[in-house]
Amino acid sequence: MAQVHPVISTLSRVFDMPSEFIGDELQLRAVDSWDDLTAVELQVHLEHELGTTLDDRLIERIESVGQLRAFFDERLAELSGPQAPDDVSALVPAPPAPVVAAARAADDVSEVVVGETGISEVDHARGRLSYRGYPIEELIGRTTYEEVVHLLLRGWLPDAEELAAFRSRLAAARDLPPMVTANLRANAASSPSSVLRTAVSALAVAAEAGADPAAHLDLRERLIARVPAIFATQQAARAGRPLPEPRPDLTHAENILHMLDLPRDPQRVRLVDLCLILQAEHGCNASAFAARVAAGTGADTFATVTVALATFTGPLHGGAAHQVIDLASGDTNPQTAAAYLRGRADAAPHRPVPYAEEDPRVRPLREAARRFRGGPGSDHVLQVLDAVRAAAHPSKGPRPYLTVDCYAAAIYHMLGMPSDLFVPMFAAARVAGWLAHVEEQRAQQGRIHPRLRYVGPRNLRHVPEQH
């Protein structure tokens, strides 16, 4: 059997179309399923096949399958040199040793191996991320957030029957216990991140009091369903609107937009779903590690998620993105705002380990944000982020300045969400990953015993004063 050209197999996956129907004369934009997010998905898949990044506006300039094949073959020849390897993945260049050393030196603590995991693999050197063996490029555009949650929690992608049952359970768990809703009303004017932590603890109190009508459902599913309900309810209370009622007939992404009283046309729903999928899990970062430490002590699930939430809101984790977007959305000149943000990053005492190749989650979100036309000021936000990106890393090397959270926050800003909801939205995505880490820690590895190297004085003597 003749081998299918990588472009044809990629288009077959993206368009959900048999490869034999995809000829060189086919016009990409003539396919029924073509839209802006399909273009993003196509570019991400091509980059994964080639093992390199492509021009941001490549797909806009290519009309037909034949043109795309010609471009792919030409780029493949450039990357492979005179003798092309059989495996396209072998074309990914290994980063220079100084680059890897610099990335590791940025934060030595984060490179300490504290255990083993089967949840996700983060490859900073090659700019790759996979969930339980699936490269995220295989999940973008082909799965929903609910399917990714099932993958992270259960270990496999659900079939149609499993997915329908899972969605039904999530929908049944969205209603908050009355005592939690009362807590949200009382604290409506407080920070959404603080209220979210408090409300998760209040859910524990409701469960202990036998006041949770959904207590028969899996606790993990209740938390995933209710994190968005918590901040959407508080948002309505502080805005003086009637408290939102969750809709069991809506998907997770649709219901979030519904409860926030925002438009939920298909493009906006797909944008939210994309953000949720790409932020669902990212290895043993600070918040996941905190959750694992708590789980290792025998703490209950509510406590582990509360600890993760507390860690996640820090300015060196998820808490900085809203400040970036607040500045980027102002009237400041993009270059001036970019210079300020770069200065802040340079002055930070600690940085996360940067990707030697760009974080694979960033490009899909950046492209999706560019193709979506939101409210006033949307273009200005992206111009500032582009200015930061261009100035921070004009050539290949560690890229510590712009994270996936910045572009997710830009999308949430364009959808009409206030900036203090960005971190709760990030948490709504990440809670699935936290819960997967909690279960893995309990099942496999028990307590975590971190140790510190003592650097203080030794052998001091106490001489009592003479009275």
N, C-alpha and C positions, 0 to 999 in steps of 0.2 A: 504494500500500500504506500502510495506517495506521501511524503511528509508534508503536512499542512504548513504553509508559510506563517511565521509568528504573527504577522499583521492580521492575517485571515482568522487565525485562532483567537486572537485578542478581540477582533470585531465580533466574532461569533459569540463570545462570552458577554461582551458589553451590550450587543443588540439582542441577545437571546435569539439568535437566528442560525440555522444550519449553515455550515461553512460552504456547502456547495452552492448556496444562493448568493454568495458574496464574490462578485467578479470585479475586475479592475474598473469597469465602466460605472459601477454603482456610485451614485452621489451620496455622500455621507448625510447631508441635510435632507435627503429625500426619504430617509428611513423614518417610519412612523414614530419610533421611540426616541428620535433625536430631540434633545433640548440642551440648554446650557450646562446642566449638571452631567448629562451624558458626555459632553465634550470634556469636562473635567475628568470624569472616570476614564475615558479613553486615553487621555494624556498620562494619567497616573499609571495605567497598565503598560503603556509603551515605555515609560521610564523604567518600570520594573523589569521589562524584558531586556532593555538595553543596558541596565545597570548604571544609568547616568541621568542627570537632569537635562531637560530640554527647554528651549525658549518658551517663555510663558504664553505667548500668543501663537504658538505653532499651529494649533488646530484651526484657528481662525483663517489661516492662509492656505489650507489644504481643502480641496473640494471633493476629490474622488478617491476611491480605494487605490487606484493605480498610482496616483500621486503620493499617497501615503506609503505604499510599498516601495516606491522608488526612493523616497526620503529615508525610510528605515534601512534599506540595503546600503545606501550611501553612508549613513551614519555608522552602521555596523562595520563596514569596511574601514572607516576612519578609526574606530575604537580598537579593532582587532589587529590592524597592521597587515603585513603580507601573508601571515598564516593565521586564519581565523580559527579559534577553538570551536569544537562541536557544541560545547555548553555555553549558552549565552551568558549565564550567570558568572562564568569565569572572566567575563569582560570587565567586571567591576574592579577598578584599580584599588590595590591596597594602599591606604593612606601612608605617607612618609612617617618614619619612626618618630621624628620630632613632633609631628602633629598629634600622634597618639599619646606621646609622653606629655605634651602640653595639656591634652584633654584630661588625662589622669591626674596630673599635678594640680588641676584647677580645684579639685576637692578630693583629697586622698581618702577621707572617711567614706565617701560614697562608693569607693571601689573595693571596700572590704567585703568579702563574701561571707554572709551570715547564715546561709542555708541553701536549699535547692528548691526549685519551683517548676511546675509544669503548666503554669498559667499563661505567662507571656515571656517573650524573649526580646530584649532591647539591645540592638547592636549599634552603639554610637559610632563605631569606626566606619561602618558601611552605610549608615543611615537607614536601618531596617527595623521593623517592628512586626511581631506576629503574636496572635492570640491563639494559644493552644495549638501551635503548628501552622495556623493559617496566616500567611502574610496579609497585612491589612489591605493590600491592593486587591486581594481576592474577596474581601468582605465589602469594600466600598461599592455602593450602587447595586449590590447583589443580595444584601441582607438588610434587615431592619434592626433597630436597637434591641427589640425584644429577642430576636434570634441571637444576637451577640451576647445578651445577658444570659440566655439559656446555655450558650457555649461556655461562658466563663464559669457559671455556677454548676452546671451539670456535666460539662466536659465534651459535649457534642452539639452540633447544629441540629435543631429539631426538624422532624418531618412535619407535614401539614397538620396532622392530627395533634401532635405534641405542641405545635405552635399555637393552634387554636385554643387548646386547653390552658396553656401558659398565659396567653393574653386574657382569657376569661378570668383566671385567678388574679392577675394584676388588676384588672378592672374592678373586681369584687373587693379588693383591698384598699381602694383609693379613699373611701370615706374615713374621715378622722374621728376618733372618739370625741364625744362632746366636751369632756374635760380638757382635751388638748386644744380644741377650737376656742374654748373660753380663755385659755392661756394665750393664744395668739391674739385674740381681741384685746386682752389686757396689755400686751406688749407690742401693739401695732406700730408704735412710733420708734421702737428700738431698731438697732442694726439687724438686717435680715440674717446675716451670718450668725450673730449671737442668738437670735430668736430660733434659728434652725437647730443649733446645738441644744438649746433649752427644750425645744419641742421633742427632739429625739429622746431626751431623758424623761420628758412627760409621757411619751408613749410607753416607756418602761413602767412608770407609775400606774398608768391605766391598765397595763397588762397584769401587774401584780394585784390590782384592785378588782380584777375580773370585769373591767369596764370597757373592754375592747370587743366590739361586735364581730371583728374578723379574726379573733384569736385562733380559730380552727385552721387558718391558712398558714403556710410556711412563713416564718418570721422574716426571712430574707426577702421574700416577695412583698411582704407588707411594707418593709422599709423602702424598697425600690419604688413602689407605687406611691408612697406617702411623702417622700422628700419633696417632690414638686408640689403636692397638695399643700404642704406646710407653708412654703414661701409664697405660693399663689394666694392662699387664704390671708396671710398677713398683708400682702400687697393690696388686696381688695379692702381690707379693714383700714389701712392707713390712708387709702384714697377715698374712703367714704362710700364705696360701692357695696352693693349686696354681696355677701360671701358666695363664692362660686360653687356650683354643684358639679362634681366630676361626671363625665359622660361615659358610661360603660361601653358604648358603641364606637368610641374613638380609640385610635392607637395611642401609644404612650406619647409620641411627639405631638399628635393632634390635640390630645387632652391638655398638655402643658400650655399650648397656645390658647386653647379654649378657656382654661382657668385664669390665664393672665389677661383675658379679654383682648386678644390680638388676632388679626386676620390669620386664617389657617388654609389658605389656598395651597395647592399641591407643591408649588415651588418652596414656599416657606416651611411646609412640613418636612420636605426633603432636606432643607438646610438644617433644621433642628435635629433631625435624625442623623445627619452626617456629623454634626458636632458631638452628639451623644456617643456615637460609635467610636469616633477618634479619641475621645477623652475617657472612655470606659475603663482603660487599664494602661499602665505604663510601668510595670515592674515594681520592684521594692523601693519606691521613692519614699520620701519622709513620712507621708501620711499612711501609706501601706505598711511601712515598717512599724510605725507607732501602733497601728491596729494589730499587727502580728505580736508585738511585745505584750500588749494588753491581753490578746487571746491566749498567749503562752502562760499567763498567770492564772487562767481560769475565769477571767472576767466574762460577763455575759455579753451577748451580741450588741445590745443597746450601748453598753459601755465602750466596746471596741469601735463602734461607728462614731460615738461622741468624741473619743480620743482622735480618731482620724480627722474629723471635722475641725477640731481645735488646731491640729497641726497644719491642715490644709489652708487655713485662712491667713497664715503667716505671710509677710511681704516677700519672703524668699521662696515661697511655694505658689499657691494659687492666688494669693491675695494682692498681687501687684498689678494684675491685668487691668482692673477697673481704673487705677490711677493713670495707666498709659492711655486708655481710651478717653478718659476725662480730659487729659491734656491734648490728645490728638483731635478731639472733636471741637475744641475751642477755635477762636479766631486767629490763633498763633500761626505765623508763617511755617509751612511744613519743614523747611530746613532748620529754622530756629527750634522748633519743637523736637526735631530729630537730634539736634546737637545737645539739647538739655537731657533727653532720655539716654543718649550715649554716655554723657557725663555721669549721670546717676549710676549707670551700669558699671562704668569704670571705677567709680568710687566705692562700690559695694564691697564689703569685707570678704564675702564668700559668694561664689557663683556655682550654679549647677554644672555638672560635667557636660560640656557642649558636644554636639554631634560634629565629627570630622566631616561628614557629609550631612546635608540638611535633614533635619527631623522629617521623616517621611509623612508625618501627619500635617505638616505646615502647608505644603503645596496644594493639596486638594482644598483646604479651607481658604487659602489665599485666592485660588482661581474661582472658587464658588462665590466668594465675597465680591470679586471683581465683576462677575457676570450678573450679580443680583443688584438691582437698583432699588435701594431702600429710601428712607426719608431724607430730608435736607441734611447736608453735611456728610453724607456717606462717602462721597468721593474724597473729601478732605481727609477723613480718617485714614483711608487707604493710602493717600499720598504721603502722609506722615510716616506710616508704617513702612512704605516703600523706601522713603528717604533714610530711615533708620537702618533698614536692611542693606541698602546699597553702601552706606558709609561704614557700617559695622564690619562687613566682610566683603570687600570688593573682589577678593580672590578666594580660592579654596582654602579651608583651614577651619579651626574650631569656630563655632558660631553661637556664642552664648547669649545674644541680646534679644532676639525675638523668639518667643515660644509659641506652641500651639494655642495656649490660652489667649495670647494677644489677638490672634485671628478669629478664634471662637468668640471672644469678646466683641470684636469688630462686627461680626455677623449678628450677635445679639443686640448690639447698638443699632444696627441697620433695621432690625426687626421691631424696634421700638421699646426695648426693655431698658429700664433705668440701670445705671452702672452698678449700684449696690446689689443687683440681682445676679451679676455675672458669676461671682463665687458660688452662690447657691445653685446656679445652673451647672457649673462645673461639677459640683458635688453630686447633683442629680445623675450625672453621667458616671462619675467615678465610684459611686457607692457599690455598683456591681463588682468592680475590681476589688474594693476593700473587703467585701463579704467573701469573695473567692479566696483571698489571702487569709482571712480569719479561719475559714474551714480547713484550708491546707495546713495552716500552722497547728491547729488542734489535732488534725488527723495524723500528721507525720513527725512533727519536730518538737512538740512540747515547749518548755520554757526557753527563752532567749537570755543568755547570761552575758551581757556586754561588760567589758572591762575597760578601765581607763588607766593610762600610764601615769604614774605619780611623778610630778616634776617639782614638788615643793621642797622646803628645807627638811633636813633630817638631823637626828641626834641632838635636838635642842634640850637644854636643861632648865628646869624651873628652880630659881633660887628665891625662896620666900623673903619678903621684906622683914627687916628686924624692927620691931616696935618697942 
